[in-house]
């Protein structure tokens, strides 16, 4: 009987995202406050008869990606189901840690997408994290590993895959520093009411590198403020998010402390986002709305 292993990982929003200057290696240091959302990417590994790792993909019914597809904003055929796919690369990293390569296994890697695509919510990174968890479990179940790799080791292996992959493994609430991959988990005390998020998927996507390039160009020309000298997530924001006070009392201060340095360049590249933000903000149940990460998904916090 063939073995099948399933794993999930969450998308994310950045409640705070301060971006430092462009470095010589092409990256930026950041101060980020990640929050996992309840939209999950799912990866299933299933044994096959063919050597290597084949790939397939589907869209989760009723998910934001399903909405994007209905709007014509997402074409599943553009997702590369080859060795360039981040989930494939993530699975290969875990295989390598076990002294194996994709040629040593006979597996199908199936991705069920739910997090908005090209939406600034880390869907591809969640695919990678879920693939790492699934492969780790598969190798242990089939005796290729004597036991599963520890979580801290997975976090180390995830960092070179992209800044958001370690957080997708961690979940919850966390401060990210460096390029966003140095994480400090922020535990929510028992009884603290979490934020309630909603999302408005965009018809058009945005390239994260393009948004960062626009930020750099805009700073150089004076269109955007210069980067902070000291990149820090405000302790007041963390304290308010973890406070036992009723959520309705905390929301005004939380909303006032939200920050995203990528919002202005995203709006510059996709001006119609202004209208989406304005319409979303008019809803009486919405406390705050903001561009999620590099956009163009608009996230909102409801009462």
PEQUI-V633829 format. One record per helix or strand. SS is the DSSP state (~ for helix, > for strand). FROM is the first residue (numbers start at 1). TO is the last residue. Records with the same first field share a line. If there is no record, write none. Layout:
SS=FROM-TO, FROM-TO
This chain:
>=4-22, 28-47, 52-59, 106-113, 173-177, 182-185, 196-200, 259-260, 286-291, 298-302
~=64-70, 76-78, 86-97, 102-104, 123-141, 151-159, 165-170, 208-221, 235-241, 247-257, 262-269, 273-281
